[in-house]
Amino acid sequence: MGSAYPTFAADALARFQRLQGKKVTFITGTDEHGEKIATSAAAAGKEPKEFVDSIAEEFKSLWHDLDISYDSFIRTTNDNHEKIVAETIQRVWDKGDIYRAEYEGLYCVACEEYKDEKDLIGTEVDGSGEKIVCPTHRKPCQHRQEDNFFFKLSNYQSDIERLFETNPDFVRPTFRKNEVLEWVKDGVRDFSISRAAVEWGIRIPADPKQTVYVWFDALLGYVSALLKEGVEPTLENAVAQGWPASVHIIGKDILRFHAVYWPGMLLSAGLPLPRSVFGHGFLTKDGLKMGKSLGNVIEPTALVKQYGSDAVRYFFLKEVEFGKDGDFSEERFINIVNANLANAIGNLLNRTLGLLKKNCGGALTADASSLPEDHPLRLVTKNAVQKAAEEYTNLQFGAAGEAALSIAVAGNEYIDTVAPWSQFKKGDAEKAQAALDLLAILEASRILAITLSPIAPRVTQRIYLQLGYSEDDWKAVTWADTAWGKLKAGQQMAEPKPVFVRLEAPGSADEAPTPKPKPAKAQKKQKSEKKPAAVPS
């Protein structure tokens, strides 16, 4: 889930920007070199290439199941990527920003990084009394000494400082930027860009006995991923396809690499800098840090198989404030998704369509544009769409989802207030008004579908199809279609059916007691006299 969570966010942003008519290149992929990969492959009894091939396919399969609409999937074992890395190192070498030196220090294999003593925690100590526990992975670091090539990051101290002065939004959220500024203020340090003891990696051109440090290699995947098939793999050709990136979406634990190392590397190679880096928080489960030893890891493959992609995407994007740490509990997950997607949104649409079919043959009686501009649902949708657009742009997906949900909340309040099921039993004037009330709710639902689609693409497509549109109509939708007035008189709605099935916890259906049937007369009386239940918001 640590990989899936930021990928949900990147996908939602990409979908929103496509709706805006922007040309989008959404890049994801796998970083496949380094000691950690080689160690994991050996533990699995496989060669590194065989191991990473299987892992890459697992990610692609998962992204498909989660409706991740990436444009480029980069693997750092691709030949073209290796050529981009080699050209970049040569540029940096020619600039005079690489030198050779001995390095001695504490190394975390899981982080693939040498650690400063002040950054380490824990009670385990080595013979000299130094703290050697990595705060991220809670594992002892290894004392190492080796001959490496170093990148002169210190040459770019003033450039990196200037970057934050001229672009205050380079790192977001603000509290993450403040962390980076502290690192920069302490003075950026040269870092090793090669490993003498790691066989699994791209060879250093100046010394094939050494391999490129995995982070110097992996970050360049953002550039090499832009190369089109059949195009000569050069930096110039890759950059011409859309670099620099508008935003990197990354975990807070790798913020230093993206916000300090990466700008220095790009400046040395003469490449433009990305416009921003967004560092998201960590996830916990039931209030506890996740770990295999605790047996509480969130497995996205199992979660999507059990509950579907929309439920998983909706919960993590709407309920976890992007940028901060967030918690997952299965009970809360089920309750929120049911209350929002099944009840507030799905039930509103289903009962509205049911009333339209029963009383109007399922066809609209007027154009939505004929409803007055001060109609309460028209005002709510206008404000919600504007709010959602602002929040998507700022990567505040929870607030964007809340804005979309506000349309359903208003729709439920409206239908309970006007009670069209009662109005249809009265005179012609009341029946005509009831039909207009249903039209207003359906037009609001149409707009809600577009507004929520970056977060929950499948359920929102089903909403659109229920409104009498085709799949091709849905594919052609743009953000401009959130304007009020697209539903037309005579449009035939589809046969009413739930667009989202309520979630049930594993085993709950089998354990639930079987309800006793009511007498036939009581059922008939309830059906004729009781209005539909109010939907909780």
ZAVEXMI-26835 format. One line per field, with one value per residue (C-alpha): x, y, z; residue number from 1. Coordinates in pm, 1 decimal, m for minus. Example, Ala and Ser with C-alpha at 12.3 -4.5 7.8 and 13.67 -1.06 7.14 Angstrom:
2
xx: [1230.0 / 1367.0] .
yy: [m450.0 / m106.0] .
zz: [780.0 / 714.0] .
nr: [1 / 2] .
END
This chain:
537
xx: [0.0 / 300.7 / 342.6 / m28.0 / m123.4 / 85.9 / m4.4 / m375.7 / m293.8 / m90.4 / m368.0 / m638.0 / m429.8 / m367.0 / m736.8 / m835.3 / m581.4 / m695.4 / m1052.7 / m916.7 / m789.6 / m422.3 / m166.0 / m63.6 / 227.7 / 180.6 / 492.9 / 526.0 / 744.3 / 997.5 / 1348.5 / 1524.3 / 1894.5 / 2088.8 / 2201.1 / 1854.8 / 1714.2 / 2006.7 / 1966.2 / 1590.2 / 1645.3 / 1897.1 / 1655.3 / 1390.3 / 1633.4 / 1630.8 / 1871.5 / 1815.0 / 1676.0 / 1433.4 / 1327.0 / 1262.2 / 1079.8 / 824.2 / 791.0 / 736.4 / 456.1 / 295.5 / 291.5 / 146.7 / m126.8 / m207.8 / m217.9 / m460.8 / m686.1 / m676.2 / m756.3 / m421.0 / m412.0 / m35.6 / 113.8 / 461.1 / 585.5 / 960.9 / 1183.7 / 1537.5 / 1671.2 / 1558.0 / 1846.6 / 1731.2 / 1734.2 / 2089.4 / 2199.4 / 2038.8 / 2217.4 / 2552.5 / 2508.1 / 2412.3 / 2714.6 / 2936.8 / 2787.5 / 2843.5 / 3197.1 / 3277.1 / 3148.0 / 3411.6 / 3151.7 / 3268.4 / 3576.6 / 3709.3 / 3758.8 / 3748.9 / 3423.0 / 3372.3 / 3042.3 / 2718.5 / 2508.9 / 2140.5 / 2083.3 / 1704.2 / 1743.1 / 2039.1 / 2200.3 / 2492.5 / 2358.7 / 2479.7 / 2511.2 / 2276.1 / 2001.9 / 2014.6 / 1821.5 / 1786.8 / 1955.9 / 2168.1 / 2530.4 / 2847.6 / 3184.3 / 3260.6 / 2927.3 / 2776.0 / 2401.7 / 2342.4 / 1963.5 / 1790.0 / 1482.5 / 1283.8 / 1345.0 / 1437.9 / 1730.3 / 2099.7 / 2317.8 / 2639.3 / 2982.0 / 3148.1 / 3461.8 / 3508.9 / 3652.6 / 3371.6 / 3301.0 / 3141.6 / 2915.5 / 3006.0 / 2664.0 / 2832.6 / 2906.9 / 2532.0 / 2464.3 / 2383.4 / 2178.9 / 1962.4 / 1915.8 / 1813.2 / 1568.5 / 1371.4 / 1383.5 / 1253.3 / 1010.1 / 861.1 / 625.0 / 903.8 / 840.1 / 488.6 / 323.3 / 484.1 / 584.6 / 775.9 / 950.8 / 1062.5 / 1229.4 / 1420.5 / 1524.6 / 1682.7 / 1891.5 / 1997.9 / 2075.4 / 2313.5 / 2502.5 / 2447.9 / 2714.0 / 2880.0 / 2744.4 / 2872.8 / 2733.7 / 2893.0 / 2919.2 / 3225.3 / 3063.9 / 2734.2 / 2732.6 / 2365.5 / 2356.0 / 2464.5 / 2841.0 / 3032.9 / 3186.0 / 3517.4 / 3548.2 / 3334.2 / 3421.6 / 3183.1 / 2808.2 / 2600.3 / 2443.1 / 2079.2 / 1943.4 / 2155.5 / 2021.4 / 1655.3 / 1586.7 / 1681.7 / 1390.3 / 1165.9 / 1355.0 / 1415.2 / 1045.4 / 964.6 / 1142.3 / 908.9 / 953.8 / 1194.6 / 1348.0 / 1723.3 / 1780.3 / 1953.4 / 1895.7 / 1804.8 / 1536.0 / 1393.6 / 1375.2 / 1202.3 / 909.8 / 792.4 / 1057.8 / 1053.2 / 790.3 / 511.9 / 520.9 / 687.8 / 460.1 / 679.4 / 691.7 / 834.0 / 1112.3 / 1270.4 / 1222.8 / 1595.6 / 1675.9 / 1410.5 / 1437.7 / 1815.6 / 2010.7 / 1791.5 / 1811.9 / 2190.5 / 2217.3 / 1997.8 / 2184.7 / 2516.5 / 2380.9 / 2237.5 / 1874.8 / 1568.4 / 1439.3 / 1095.1 / 838.8 / 747.7 / 786.6 / 498.7 / 588.7 / 302.1 / 284.8 / 292.0 / 1.4 / m71.5 / m321.4 / m552.5 / m327.0 / m10.4 / 289.6 / 267.9 / 519.2 / 545.1 / 653.2 / 327.0 / 122.4 / m67.8 / 52.1 / m221.5 / m208.1 / m370.3 / m415.7 / m626.1 / m811.7 / m915.5 / m1012.7 / m1237.8 / m1391.4 / m1319.6 / m1099.7 / m1343.0 / m1383.9 / m1008.2 / m928.3 / m1213.2 / m1115.9 / m745.1 / m786.4 / m1083.8 / m1023.6 / m646.1 / m540.8 / m277.0 / 58.1 / m9.8 / 5.7 / m315.3 / m467.7 / m663.6 / m907.9 / m1127.8 / m1437.0 / m1402.7 / m1323.4 / m1643.2 / m1860.3 / m1736.6 / m1751.5 / m2101.1 / m2228.2 / m2083.0 / m2081.8 / m2363.1 / m2601.7 / m2548.6 / m2460.5 / m2585.4 / m2917.3 / m3005.3 / m2959.8 / m3137.3 / m3452.9 / m3470.8 / m3452.6 / m3708.7 / m3954.8 / m3891.5 / m3957.8 / m4274.3 / m4424.0 / m4267.9 / m4171.7 / m3804.0 / m3786.5 / m3704.4 / m3984.7 / m3773.0 / m3422.9 / m3210.7 / m3114.7 / m3475.7 / m3441.4 / m3384.9 / m3030.8 / m3112.3 / m3236.6 / m3078.2 / m2918.2 / m2789.2 / m2618.5 / m2471.4 / m2323.6 / m2171.0 / m1993.5 / m1891.6 / m1738.1 / m1539.3 / m1417.7 / m1324.5 / m1123.2 / m921.9 / m856.1 / m756.4 / m512.7 / m357.9 / m343.6 / m597.0 / m792.1 / m983.3 / m1127.6 / m1207.2 / m1393.1 / m1580.4 / m1688.6 / m1825.3 / m2000.9 / m2168.6 / m2373.9 / m2517.3 / m2581.1 / m2773.6 / m2960.2 / m3075.3 / m3190.3 / m3373.9 / m3559.5 / m3669.1 / m3790.7 / m3990.3 / m4111.8 / m4186.6 / m4346.2 / m4625.9 / m4653.5 / m4705.3 / m5030.2 / m5177.9 / m5289.6 / m5119.0 / m4932.2 / m4783.6 / m4691.5 / m4516.5 / m4319.4 / m4227.4 / m4086.5 / m3876.0 / m3753.9 / m3634.3 / m3466.3 / m3275.8 / m3148.1 / m3041.5 / m2860.2 / m2682.3 / m2589.7 / m2449.6 / m2227.4 / m2127.4 / m2014.5 / m1768.5 / m1649.1 / m1574.2 / m1440.9 / m1068.5 / m1105.4 / m1359.5 / m1366.0 / m1573.6 / m1872.7 / m1892.4 / m1898.1 / m2186.9 / m2372.7 / m2330.2 / m2451.8 / m2758.7 / m2842.7 / m2888.4 / m2542.0 / m2313.0 / m1957.4 / m1837.4 / m2023.6 / m1842.1 / m1501.4 / m1566.3 / m1656.6 / m1449.6 / m1449.9 / m1652.2 / m1939.1 / m1977.0 / m2171.7 / m2541.1 / m2786.6 / m2666.3 / m2963.1 / m3230.6 / m3606.5 / m3697.5 / m3366.3 / m3439.0 / m3277.4 / m3139.9 / m3312.4 / m3254.0 / m3002.0 / m2748.7 / m2425.9 / m2239.6 / m2305.8 / m2272.0 / m1953.1 / m1962.8 / m1677.6 / m1544.2 / m1768.6 / m2034.8 / m2292.2 / m2256.2 / m2277.7 / m2575.9 / m2907.7 / m3170.8 / m3455.1 / m3807.7 / m4046.8 / m4327.2 / m4689.5 / m4794.3 / m5047.1 / m4790.8 / m4548.4 / m4812.7 / m4917.5 / m4557.6 / m4494.0 / m4797.7 / m4779.7 / m4418.0 / m4191.8 / m3831.3 / m3602.9 / m3386.0 / m3027.1 / m2758.2 / m2491.3] .
yy: [0.0 / 227.6 / 222.2 / 217.6 / 519.9 / 784.2 / 617.9 / 673.3 / 1040.5 / 1070.7 / 898.2 / 1127.9 / 1431.8 / 1298.3 / 1226.0 / 1572.5 / 1745.8 / 1539.1 / 1651.6 / 2006.3 / 1941.1 / 1932.1 / 1709.1 / 1475.6 / 1236.7 / 1027.1 / 824.7 / 534.5 / 226.4 / 20.0 / 102.1 / m230.1 / m195.2 / m194.9 / m415.0 / m443.7 / m594.9 / m834.4 / m950.5 / m1001.5 / m1195.4 / m1424.9 / m1484.5 / m1583.4 / m1820.0 / m1616.5 / m1419.2 / m1040.6 / m996.6 / m1286.8 / m1146.3 / m790.2 / m914.4 / m1088.1 / m789.0 / m545.4 / m764.1 / m778.0 / m397.9 / m367.0 / m614.9 / m428.4 / m90.7 / m237.8 / m365.3 / m24.3 / 165.5 / 345.7 / 529.8 / 573.6 / 687.8 / 544.1 / 256.2 / 287.0 / m0.5 / 103.8 / m217.0 / m94.7 / m52.6 / 299.1 / 400.1 / 270.7 / 481.8 / 792.1 / 725.5 / 680.1 / 1005.2 / 1195.3 / 1069.1 / 1171.2 / 1522.1 / 1552.2 / 1412.4 / 1663.8 / 1939.4 / 1841.1 / 1745.8 / 1386.0 / 1282.7 / 964.6 / 915.4 / 669.2 / 656.5 / 519.4 / 527.2 / 362.1 / 221.6 / 119.4 / m143.7 / m92.9 / 282.3 / 228.2 / 521.5 / 616.2 / 770.2 / 1055.5 / 952.7 / 1232.5 / 1083.5 / 743.5 / 619.9 / 310.1 / 125.9 / m116.2 / m1.0 / m119.6 / m163.7 / 209.0 / 298.0 / 459.1 / 440.5 / 221.4 / 180.5 / 331.3 / 527.6 / 434.9 / 60.5 / m0.4 / m214.7 / m189.3 / m8.3 / m164.8 / m9.7 / 12.5 / 147.8 / 154.1 / 340.8 / 539.2 / 810.6 / 1120.2 / 1391.9 / 1749.0 / 1847.0 / 2113.8 / 2304.0 / 2371.7 / 2497.9 / 2852.3 / 2729.2 / 2508.6 / 2791.7 / 3020.2 / 2754.6 / 2775.6 / 3155.1 / 3192.1 / 2899.4 / 2882.8 / 2605.2 / 2380.1 / 2144.7 / 2091.0 / 2078.3 / 2371.5 / 2167.3 / 1929.2 / 2226.0 / 2341.9 / 2002.1 / 2036.2 / 2393.3 / 2269.2 / 2020.0 / 2286.5 / 2533.9 / 2278.3 / 2267.3 / 2020.8 / 1752.7 / 1558.9 / 1207.0 / 879.9 / 789.5 / 446.2 / 118.2 / m103.8 / m403.1 / m409.5 / m615.8 / m559.0 / m219.1 / m0.1 / 11.1 / 336.7 / 428.0 / 537.2 / 219.0 / m80.2 / m252.6 / m13.1 / 26.7 / 344.2 / 427.6 / 325.6 / 674.2 / 844.0 / 578.6 / 572.7 / 947.0 / 961.6 / 726.7 / 1034.0 / 1154.2 / 824.9 / 737.6 / 1014.7 / 841.4 / 720.7 / 384.1 / 399.2 / 733.0 / 744.7 / 730.2 / 1061.0 / 1318.6 / 1576.6 / 1353.4 / 1257.8 / 1616.4 / 1723.7 / 1491.6 / 1692.5 / 1755.7 / 1920.1 / 1745.2 / 1953.9 / 1754.7 / 1455.2 / 1273.0 / 1086.5 / 956.6 / 1180.4 / 927.5 / 993.8 / 1369.7 / 1444.9 / 1259.5 / 1446.8 / 1791.7 / 1821.0 / 1555.3 / 1563.7 / 1942.1 / 1927.4 / 1640.1 / 1818.7 / 2147.8 / 1970.4 / 1790.7 / 2116.4 / 2000.9 / 2200.8 / 2144.9 / 1999.6 / 2258.3 / 2094.5 / 1796.0 / 1680.8 / 1464.0 / 1254.4 / 1095.1 / 738.4 / 500.4 / 311.8 / 31.8 / 47.4 / 315.4 / 102.7 / 127.7 / m146.9 / m427.3 / m789.8 / m888.4 / m745.9 / m912.2 / m589.3 / m495.1 / m357.6 / m566.2 / m368.1 / m674.3 / m848.6 / m527.8 / m454.9 / m817.9 / m807.3 / m461.5 / m328.3 / m48.0 / 239.1 / 161.9 / 142.6 / 455.5 / 652.6 / 577.7 / 649.8 / 964.1 / 1114.6 / 1010.6 / 1058.6 / 1423.2 / 1415.9 / 1521.3 / 1401.9 / 1057.3 / 856.7 / 548.9 / 257.0 / 40.0 / m203.5 / m118.3 / 254.6 / 184.5 / m16.8 / 231.1 / 537.8 / 380.7 / 246.2 / 575.6 / 780.4 / 567.5 / 320.3 / 541.2 / 912.0 / 878.8 / 540.6 / 525.8 / 883.4 / 802.4 / 467.8 / 590.8 / 899.5 / 686.0 / 449.1 / 735.0 / 866.6 / 526.0 / 470.2 / 812.1 / 933.0 / 615.3 / 681.1 / 981.3 / 1342.8 / 1593.8 / 1910.0 / 2041.1 / 2083.3 / 2427.4 / 2537.0 / 2518.1 / 2863.7 / 2978.6 / 3015.4 / 2658.0 / 2521.6 / 2219.4 / 2432.5 / 2664.4 / 2374.8 / 2203.4 / 2524.4 / 2589.0 / 2224.9 / 2206.7 / 2525.2 / 2401.7 / 2058.2 / 2207.1 / 2420.5 / 2126.7 / 1885.0 / 2146.0 / 2175.7 / 1795.6 / 1810.3 / 1507.1 / 1466.0 / 1815.4 / 1759.9 / 1439.9 / 1618.5 / 1888.5 / 1622.1 / 1444.7 / 1771.5 / 1748.4 / 1413.0 / 1542.2 / 1837.2 / 1605.8 / 1383.6 / 1681.1 / 1817.5 / 1497.1 / 1450.4 / 1811.0 / 1814.5 / 1451.4 / 1386.7 / 1048.0 / 1243.7 / 1510.3 / 1249.9 / 1149.5 / 1499.3 / 1717.4 / 1784.1 / 2092.5 / 1899.6 / 1608.3 / 1842.5 / 2000.6 / 1659.4 / 1562.5 / 1880.4 / 1795.6 / 1459.1 / 1626.9 / 1858.2 / 1566.0 / 1370.9 / 1671.4 / 1719.4 / 1348.5 / 1385.1 / 1671.7 / 1479.9 / 1189.0 / 1407.4 / 1586.7 / 1262.5 / 1067.4 / 1135.5 / 959.6 / 684.1 / 628.6 / 310.0 / 404.5 / 747.0 / 588.8 / 368.8 / 679.8 / 834.7 / 520.9 / 510.0 / 859.0 / 727.6 / 803.1 / 560.2 / 458.2 / 675.2 / 970.2 / 909.0 / 889.6 / 1225.5 / 1404.4 / 1709.0 / 1931.0 / 2184.2 / 1932.5 / 2007.3 / 2316.7 / 2289.8 / 2208.0 / 1905.0 / 1671.5 / 1719.5 / 1665.3 / 1320.4 / 1160.3 / 803.8 / 684.6 / 332.4 / 63.9 / 158.7 / m60.3 / 5.5 / 167.6 / 60.7 / m251.5 / m213.8 / m356.8 / m643.0 / m748.4 / m1098.3 / m1356.4 / m1105.8 / m1228.5 / m1588.0 / m1493.1 / m1257.7 / m1400.5 / m1467.1 / m1214.1 / m1350.2 / m1245.0 / m1005.6 / m1096.6 / m1014.5 / m752.1 / m567.0 / m561.3 / m422.2 / m153.7 / m44.4 / m21.0 / 198.7 / 430.3 / 471.5 / 706.9 / 604.2 / 627.9 / 935.6 / 865.8 / 935.9 / 1179.9] .
zz: [0.0 / 45.0 / m333.2 / m418.7 / m208.0 / m392.7 / m722.4 / m646.1 / m596.6 / m915.5 / m1107.8 / m967.4 / m1058.0 / m1409.3 / m1464.3 / m1344.0 / m1568.7 / m1867.8 / m1797.4 / m1807.3 / m2160.5 / m2062.0 / m2229.6 / m1947.6 / m1909.8 / m1597.8 / m1515.0 / m1276.2 / m1276.4 / m1085.6 / m959.4 / m1007.9 / m925.3 / m600.7 / m316.3 / m160.7 / m482.6 / m520.9 / m160.0 / m201.3 / m524.9 / m355.6 / m67.9 / m325.3 / m498.2 / m821.3 / m1034.2 / m998.1 / m1351.7 / m1313.4 / m977.1 / m1098.4 / m1408.2 / m1188.0 / m952.3 / m1241.3 / m1377.0 / m1032.4 / m1016.9 / m1366.4 / m1276.8 / m956.1 / m1132.0 / m1384.2 / m1106.1 / m935.6 / m1258.8 / m1267.0 / m1600.6 / m1640.4 / m1970.5 / m1918.0 / m1701.8 / m1664.1 / m1559.3 / m1472.5 / m1627.4 / m1971.6 / m2217.1 / m2304.5 / m1939.4 / m1894.9 / m2191.3 / m2038.3 / m1708.4 / m1885.0 / m2081.7 / m1768.8 / m1574.2 / m1863.9 / m1861.0 / m1487.4 / m1528.0 / m1801.1 / m1574.1 / m1316.9 / m1056.7 / m997.1 / m797.1 / m638.6 / m265.5 / 22.8 / 216.7 / 563.8 / 745.8 / 851.9 / 569.1 / 570.1 / 301.6 / 312.3 / 248.7 / 11.0 / 187.4 / 409.9 / 730.4 / 947.0 / 1311.1 / 1418.1 / 1198.2 / 1368.1 / 1668.0 / 1881.9 / 2162.3 / 1959.8 / 1946.6 / 1781.8 / 1948.8 / 1948.4 / 2102.9 / 1791.6 / 1736.6 / 1436.1 / 1403.1 / 1098.1 / 1216.2 / 905.1 / 889.2 / 1255.9 / 1144.4 / 1237.8 / 986.5 / 861.5 / 906.0 / 565.0 / 405.3 / 30.3 / m266.9 / m438.0 / m690.2 / m536.9 / m676.1 / m576.8 / m449.8 / m237.5 / m562.0 / m583.5 / m231.0 / m343.6 / m642.1 / m419.4 / m170.1 / m457.7 / m580.4 / m255.5 / m255.7 / m611.3 / m597.4 / m245.3 / m359.0 / m483.9 / m191.4 / m59.1 / 189.9 / 372.4 / 675.9 / 447.7 / 286.7 / 629.5 / 687.1 / 360.4 / 439.2 / 761.8 / 566.5 / 318.2 / 595.6 / 752.7 / 422.2 / 138.6 / 125.8 / m152.1 / m181.5 / m318.4 / m661.1 / m696.5 / m509.0 / m523.9 / m354.6 / m547.2 / m866.3 / m959.0 / m1126.1 / m1417.2 / m1460.8 / m1406.3 / m1745.3 / m1588.9 / m1378.8 / m1483.1 / m1153.8 / m981.4 / m1028.9 / m1024.6 / m688.2 / m711.1 / m636.9 / m904.2 / m1140.5 / m1030.9 / m1033.0 / m1400.1 / m1469.7 / m1468.0 / m1775.8 / m1957.6 / m1919.0 / m2166.9 / m2455.7 / m2727.9 / m2893.7 / m3184.0 / m3077.5 / m3022.8 / m2643.5 / m2577.2 / m2306.3 / m2568.2 / m2719.7 / m2381.1 / m2255.9 / m2577.7 / m2492.7 / m2193.7 / m1930.3 / m1675.6 / m1466.1 / m1314.6 / m990.9 / m828.2 / m582.6 / m334.5 / 23.2 / 292.6 / 359.6 / 18.9 / 22.6 / 58.8 / m263.5 / m462.9 / m309.2 / m258.8 / m452.2 / m764.8 / m824.1 / m787.2 / m1036.2 / m1290.5 / m1255.3 / m1311.6 / m1620.3 / m1759.3 / m1736.9 / m1621.7 / m1269.5 / m1191.0 / m1084.0 / m752.8 / m523.1 / m302.7 / m3.7 / 131.8 / 476.2 / 601.6 / 658.2 / 977.6 / 1041.4 / 1340.9 / 1485.6 / 1464.0 / 1234.4 / 975.0 / 962.8 / 852.5 / 1203.5 / 1339.8 / 1067.5 / 999.3 / 649.7 / 421.2 / 103.9 / m181.1 / m402.1 / m137.8 / m53.7 / m412.5 / m467.8 / m162.6 / m202.6 / m553.8 / m679.8 / m625.8 / m256.2 / m200.6 / m402.1 / m245.8 / 113.1 / 82.7 / m128.1 / 53.0 / 411.9 / 435.9 / 413.5 / 142.5 / 282.5 / 636.3 / 794.4 / 782.4 / 941.3 / 799.5 / 990.0 / 802.4 / 1005.5 / 939.8 / 574.8 / 527.4 / 717.7 / 528.2 / 182.3 / 244.7 / 385.3 / 98.4 / m217.2 / m149.2 / 48.3 / m14.2 / m383.7 / m504.6 / m321.7 / m417.5 / m786.7 / m764.9 / m593.0 / m815.8 / m1128.8 / m977.3 / m924.8 / m1277.5 / m1430.9 / m1227.9 / m1295.4 / m1623.4 / m1803.2 / m1729.6 / m1964.6 / m1875.4 / m1920.1 / m1966.3 / m2029.5 / m1716.1 / m1844.9 / m1797.3 / m1418.7 / m1263.7 / m1192.4 / m823.8 / m794.2 / m473.3 / m641.4 / m925.6 / m677.1 / m477.0 / m782.2 / m912.6 / m583.0 / m542.7 / m890.4 / m834.5 / m495.3 / m628.2 / m915.8 / m674.6 / m443.8 / m720.5 / m851.5 / m504.5 / m461.2 / m178.0 / m290.7 / 33.9 / 9.4 / m360.6 / m273.4 / 4.4 / m241.0 / m477.5 / m191.2 / m88.7 / m409.3 / m299.9 / 52.3 / m90.6 / m328.7 / m43.4 / 161.0 / m140.8 / m227.9 / 132.8 / 143.8 / m182.6 / m141.7 / m513.3 / m431.4 / m262.0 / m532.3 / m804.1 / m629.1 / m664.8 / m956.3 / m1289.3 / m1163.5 / m871.6 / m1098.0 / m1340.5 / m1055.8 / m916.2 / m1256.6 / m1253.5 / m904.3 / m1026.8 / m1324.0 / m1088.4 / m881.6 / m1190.8 / m1337.3 / m1004.2 / m1008.3 / m1359.8 / m1246.8 / m934.9 / m1153.8 / m1345.0 / m1032.3 / m845.2 / m1145.2 / m1081.5 / m745.5 / m825.6 / m1204.2 / m1219.7 / m1005.8 / m1168.0 / m1513.1 / m1399.4 / m1283.4 / m1628.0 / m1803.6 / m1576.2 / m1700.3 / m2053.2 / m2191.0 / m2373.4 / m2289.6 / m2578.8 / m2428.0 / m2100.3 / m2267.6 / m2434.3 / m2109.2 / m2008.7 / m1701.9 / m1902.3 / m1887.3 / m1516.7 / m1628.5 / m1547.6 / m1825.3 / m2024.0 / m1961.3 / m2226.9 / m2245.3 / m2374.3 / m2271.4 / m2166.8 / m1847.5 / m1814.2 / m1611.2 / m1245.4 / m1066.3 / m788.3 / m907.8 / m594.4 / m390.1 / m14.5 / 132.4 / 379.3 / 605.3 / 530.9 / 696.4 / 801.9 / 549.6 / 669.3 / 1036.5 / 1010.0 / 1132.5 / 866.9 / 902.3 / 937.3 / 657.5 / 747.4 / 674.4 / 318.1 / 428.5 / 637.6 / 346.0 / 113.2 / 359.4 / 417.3 / 44.7 / m20.4 / 277.9 / 380.8 / 186.9 / 110.1 / 412.0 / 449.4 / 348.9 / 611.9 / 500.1] .
nr: [1 / 2 / 3 / 4 / 5 / 6 / 7 / 8 / 9 / 10 / 11 / 12 / 13 / 14 / 15 / 16 / 17 / 18 / 19 / 20 / 21 / 22 / 23 / 24 / 25 / 26 / 27 / 28 / 29 / 30 / 31 / 32 / 33 / 34 / 35 / 36 / 37 / 38 / 39 / 40 / 41 / 42 / 43 / 44 / 45 / 46 / 47 / 48 / 49 / 50 / 51 / 52 / 53 / 54 / 55 / 56 / 57 / 58 / 59 / 60 / 61 / 62 / 63 / 64 / 65 / 66 / 67 / 68 / 69 / 70 / 71 / 72 / 73 / 74 / 75 / 76 / 77 / 78 / 79 / 80 / 81 / 82 / 83 / 84 / 85 / 86 / 87 / 88 / 89 / 90 / 91 / 92 / 93 / 94 / 95 / 96 / 97 / 98 / 99 / 100 / 101 / 102 / 103 / 104 / 105 / 106 / 107 / 108 / 109 / 110 / 111 / 112 / 113 / 114 / 115 / 116 / 117 / 118 / 119 / 120 / 121 / 122 / 123 / 124 / 125 / 126 / 127 / 128 / 129 / 130 / 131 / 132 / 133 / 134 / 135 / 136 / 137 / 138 / 139 / 140 / 141 / 142 / 143 / 144 / 145 / 146 / 147 / 148 / 149 / 150 / 151 / 152 / 153 / 154 / 155 / 156 / 157 / 158 / 159 / 160 / 161 / 162 / 163 / 164 / 165 / 166 / 167 / 168 / 169 / 170 / 171 / 172 / 173 / 174 / 175 / 176 / 177 / 178 / 179 / 180 / 181 / 182 / 183 / 184 / 185 / 186 / 187 / 188 / 189 / 190 / 191 / 192 / 193 / 194 / 195 / 196 / 197 / 198 / 199 / 200 / 201 / 202 / 203 / 204 / 205 / 206 / 207 / 208 / 209 / 210 / 211 / 212 / 213 / 214 / 215 / 216 / 217 / 218 / 219 / 220 / 221 / 222 / 223 / 224 / 225 / 226 / 227 / 228 / 229 / 230 / 231 / 232 / 233 / 234 / 235 / 236 / 237 / 238 / 239 / 240 / 241 / 242 / 243 / 244 / 245 / 246 / 247 / 248 / 249 / 250 / 251 / 252 / 253 / 254 / 255 / 256 / 257 / 258 / 259 / 260 / 261 / 262 / 263 / 264 / 265 / 266 / 267 / 268 / 269 / 270 / 271 / 272 / 273 / 274 / 275 / 276 / 277 / 278 / 279 / 280 / 281 / 282 / 283 / 284 / 285 / 286 / 287 / 288 / 289 / 290 / 291 / 292 / 293 / 294 / 295 / 296 / 297 / 298 / 299 / 300 / 301 / 302 / 303 / 304 / 305 / 306 / 307 / 308 / 309 / 310 / 311 / 312 / 313 / 314 / 315 / 316 / 317 / 318 / 319 / 320 / 321 / 322 / 323 / 324 / 325 / 326 / 327 / 328 / 329 / 330 / 331 / 332 / 333 / 334 / 335 / 336 / 337 / 338 / 339 / 340 / 341 / 342 / 343 / 344 / 345 / 346 / 347 / 348 / 349 / 350 / 351 / 352 / 353 / 354 / 355 / 356 / 357 / 358 / 359 / 360 / 361 / 362 / 363 / 364 / 365 / 366 / 367 / 368 / 369 / 370 / 371 / 372 / 373 / 374 / 375 / 376 / 377 / 378 / 379 / 380 / 381 / 382 / 383 / 384 / 385 / 386 / 387 / 388 / 389 / 390 / 391 / 392 / 393 / 394 / 395 / 396 / 397 / 398 / 399 / 400 / 401 / 402 / 403 / 404 / 405 / 406 / 407 / 408 / 409 / 410 / 411 / 412 / 413 / 414 / 415 / 416 / 417 / 418 / 419 / 420 / 421 / 422 / 423 / 424 / 425 / 426 / 427 / 428 / 429 / 430 / 431 / 432 / 433 / 434 / 435 / 436 / 437 / 438 / 439 / 440 / 441 / 442 / 443 / 444 / 445 / 446 / 447 / 448 / 449 / 450 / 451 / 452 / 453 / 454 / 455 / 456 / 457 / 458 / 459 / 460 / 461 / 462 / 463 / 464 / 465 / 466 / 467 / 468 / 469 / 470 / 471 / 472 / 473 / 474 / 475 / 476 / 477 / 478 / 479 / 480 / 481 / 482 / 483 / 484 / 485 / 486 / 487 / 488 / 489 / 490 / 491 / 492 / 493 / 494 / 495 / 496 / 497 / 498 / 499 / 500 / 501 / 502 / 503 / 504 / 505 / 506 / 507 / 508 / 509 / 510 / 511 / 512 / 513 / 514 / 515 / 516 / 517 / 518 / 519 / 520 / 521 / 522 / 523 / 524 / 525 / 526 / 527 / 528 / 529 / 530 / 531 / 532 / 533 / 534 / 535 / 536 / 537] .
END
